[in-house]
């Protein structure tokens, strides 16, 4: 599990290969990831946006931006956590993702970025 704390917000990531949505014979590999967001700060925050940098083993790059995560804009009181699952497809059996969330402190409406640590997605057979 990869974890990082930025501005008192901890982001943890777990990944796994998802064979039912993959087709290796046609260079299509699908991975799922679980993100846990834990508010270790002293203030209430709201997740506004996400930004992803996605890179495959061939150097192909994509950026994805959008509001919230999985259709939600969670608000986290100090000590609260929010977890969600999502996924990404790749044309190679190894890929990586990183990015950031834009959050807002509700006490003063200030916005700040929280780093999502880089994480790898690797076809299990490549780990042997």
PyMOL commands that set and color helices and strands:
alter all, ss='L'
color gray80, all
select helices_A, chain A and resi 19-21+24-26+124-127
alter helices_A, ss='H'
color red, helices_A
select strands_A, chain A and resi 2-6+9-17+29-39+45-56+61-67+75-76+81-90+94-105+111-122
alter strands_A, ss='S'
color yellow, strands_A
deselect
rebuild
show_as cartoon
